[in-house]
Structures are given as C-alpha cells and as structure tokens.
Amino acid sequence: MKKMIATVLLSLSLFSFGTVMGIADDQHGNTVLTLENEDEWVLHIPASQPITEAVTQIGNLWVSGEVSADHYVEVKVRKNNVFTDTLNPSNKLDYVLFEEDGQENKIISNVDTINFFSQQISDEIKKMLLIQIPQEQFDNMKVGTYQTTISFYAEVKAITK
C-alpha cells in the first residue's frame, strides 16, 4: 500500500511539474487594439413647402458632419416629375427638378446622383434645388391642391482610383 501511495504521489508531482514546465515554455500572445473614427454625417433636405410660381427655389440640399478623405456621400433623388391634384388625379402638372449651379442649372433625373466630397461636407457646401413647371401648364392649371414627393437616399461610398 505504501508503494502504491508513493507511486501516485510521484505521478502527481511529475504531472504537476510537467504542467508548470509547459507554462514556462516560449508562449506569448498579442492584444490588438483598434480605434475607429467612423464617418458621421447628416443629410439636410428641403422642407415641405407651397409652390407659388412656375420656377421656385425649394431649398438647399447639403451634408454636414465628417467623412474621411477617401469617402464621399452619394445622394440619389427619386421623383415622378408630376404634380397630381389630390382630389382629381386626372389633373396633372409636369415639372423638372434642377440643381442651381452658378450660371447654369443642371437637370436632376432619376438616374443622376449628387455627390458630396469630404471638403464640401466640412465646408457645408449647399446645393440649391429648383422646381420648374412649364409656364403654360402653370398659367392654365385647374383649381385644386397639387402634390408631389421627392425622395432622397444617401450613402457613404469609397472613392475608387
């Protein structure tokens, strides 16, 4: 019985010694710390408002905040190019949406995007939007309340080189 106890104790001490030796071997680990400062931005769109003239400035479109130099904010504009009378949907007025760009106005179609790059965002460059209804349609419109909706969709994209 003494031999068996001695063997068990010897085995346990060797096992413990082997375990300690395993920890003392060349083991190491790394901790990787990452700090991300993500793009943080806000899209500002024109407010809802009444249209009183055939050509009306509807407000500014701009992005504020911060976007890294290798990114930009892409804004897609979706619209149906028609004002519809809310009570009589057969009464319609066509319109075109423009971006006021210095001396020339740029038509914004449903396939166009308006891009805001890092410097434009930090400088809060605003793009004035205009609605133009053909003058003849505007002058001859029937009594009613005409409405349309313009939707703006924005996302950050990487600049590809």
SERO-249023 format. One line per field, with one value per residue (C-alpha): residue number from 1; residue in three letters; x, y, z. Coordinates in steps of 0.25 Angstrom, whole numbers. Example, Ala and Ser with C-alpha at 12.3 -4.5 7.8 and 13.67 -1.06 7.14 Angstrom:
2
i <- [1;2]
aa <- [Ala;Ser]
east <- [49;55]
north <- [-18;-4]
up <- [31;29]
//
This chain:
161
i <- [1;2;3;4;5;6;7;8;9;10;11;12;13;14;15;16;17;18;19;20;21;22;23;24;25;26;27;28;29;30;31;32;33;34;35;36;37;38;39;40;41;42;43;44;45;46;47;48;49;50;51;52;53;54;55;56;57;58;59;60;61;62;63;64;65;66;67;68;69;70;71;72;73;74;75;76;77;78;79;80;81;82;83;84;85;86;87;88;89;90;91;92;93;94;95;96;97;98;99;100;101;102;103;104;105;106;107;108;109;110;111;112;113;114;115;116;117;118;119;120;121;122;123;124;125;126;127;128;129;130;131;132;133;134;135;136;137;138;139;140;141;142;143;144;145;146;147;148;149;150;151;152;153;154;155;156;157;158;159;160;161]
aa <- [Met;Lys;Lys;Met;Ile;Ala;Thr;Val;Leu;Leu;Ser;Leu;Ser;Leu;Phe;Ser;Phe;Gly;Thr;Val;Met;Gly;Ile;Ala;Asp;Asp;Gln;His;Gly;Asn;Thr;Val;Leu;Thr;Leu;Glu;Asn;Glu;Asp;Glu;Trp;Val;Leu;His;Ile;Pro;Ala;Ser;Gln;Pro;Ile;Thr;Glu;Ala;Val;Thr;Gln;Ile;Gly;Asn;Leu;Trp;Val;Ser;Gly;Glu;Val;Ser;Ala;Asp;His;Tyr;Val;Glu;Val;Lys;Val;Arg;Lys;Asn;Asn;Val;Phe;Thr;Asp;Thr;Leu;Asn;Pro;Ser;Asn;Lys;Leu;Asp;Tyr;Val;Leu;Phe;Glu;Glu;Asp;Gly;Gln;Glu;Asn;Lys;Ile;Ile;Ser;Asn;Val;Asp;Thr;Ile;Asn;Phe;Phe;Ser;Gln;Gln;Ile;Ser;Asp;Glu;Ile;Lys;Lys;Met;Leu;Leu;Ile;Gln;Ile;Pro;Gln;Glu;Gln;Phe;Asp;Asn;Met;Lys;Val;Gly;Thr;Tyr;Gln;Thr;Thr;Ile;Ser;Phe;Tyr;Ala;Glu;Val;Lys;Ala;Ile;Thr;Lys]
east <- [0;12;17;4;3;17;15;2;9;21;12;4;17;22;9;9;24;21;9;18;28;18;14;29;32;32;18;13;1;-3;-14;-18;-25;-33;-39;-48;-54;-65;-71;-82;-91;-105;-113;-121;-132;-142;-154;-168;-174;-184;-180;-185;-178;-175;-160;-158;-146;-150;-138;-124;-118;-105;-98;-92;-82;-69;-66;-52;-44;-45;-60;-72;-87;-95;-109;-120;-132;-145;-157;-168;-167;-182;-191;-205;-217;-221;-236;-236;-224;-226;-221;-206;-195;-181;-169;-154;-144;-131;-119;-115;-100;-95;-100;-105;-116;-113;-126;-126;-132;-136;-122;-114;-107;-102;-89;-83;-68;-60;-57;-71;-76;-67;-69;-84;-86;-101;-107;-120;-131;-141;-155;-159;-173;-175;-181;-193;-197;-195;-204;-215;-215;-229;-233;-228;-217;-206;-195;-183;-172;-157;-149;-134;-126;-111;-100;-85;-77;-62;-54;-49;-36]
north <- [0;9;7;10;23;27;24;32;44;43;42;55;62;59;63;76;79;76;85;96;94;95;109;113;109;120;124;138;145;159;168;176;189;197;211;214;228;225;235;243;251;257;259;272;273;284;285;283;296;302;305;319;321;313;314;312;310;299;300;294;280;278;269;273;265;258;248;243;248;234;234;243;243;239;245;239;247;239;246;244;258;261;269;262;269;262;262;260;251;253;268;268;277;273;278;278;278;286;288;302;302;316;322;308;300;285;276;265;252;239;233;245;245;258;255;262;260;262;276;280;273;280;294;291;294;295;292;300;292;298;293;297;295;299;313;309;298;307;318;309;299;296;299;289;285;278;270;262;255;256;245;246;234;235;226;227;221;219;227;217;221]
up <- [0;3;-11;-17;-10;-13;-28;-28;-21;-30;-42;-37;-35;-48;-55;-47;-51;-65;-65;-59;-69;-81;-76;-75;-89;-100;-101;-104;-108;-115;-112;-124;-120;-131;-131;-142;-144;-154;-164;-157;-165;-167;-180;-180;-190;-194;-185;-190;-195;-205;-219;-223;-237;-249;-245;-230;-221;-212;-203;-200;-201;-193;-184;-171;-162;-165;-176;-178;-190;-197;-196;-201;-199;-211;-211;-221;-224;-227;-232;-243;-249;-248;-238;-237;-232;-218;-221;-236;-240;-255;-253;-254;-256;-261;-254;-255;-243;-245;-237;-237;-242;-244;-257;-262;-256;-256;-258;-248;-253;-246;-251;-246;-233;-225;-219;-206;-204;-191;-193;-198;-185;-176;-183;-183;-197;-200;-214;-217;-223;-232;-238;-252;-257;-271;-271;-280;-271;-258;-265;-269;-257;-251;-237;-227;-218;-225;-219;-222;-214;-216;-208;-205;-202;-197;-194;-192;-203;-205;-215;-225;-232]
//
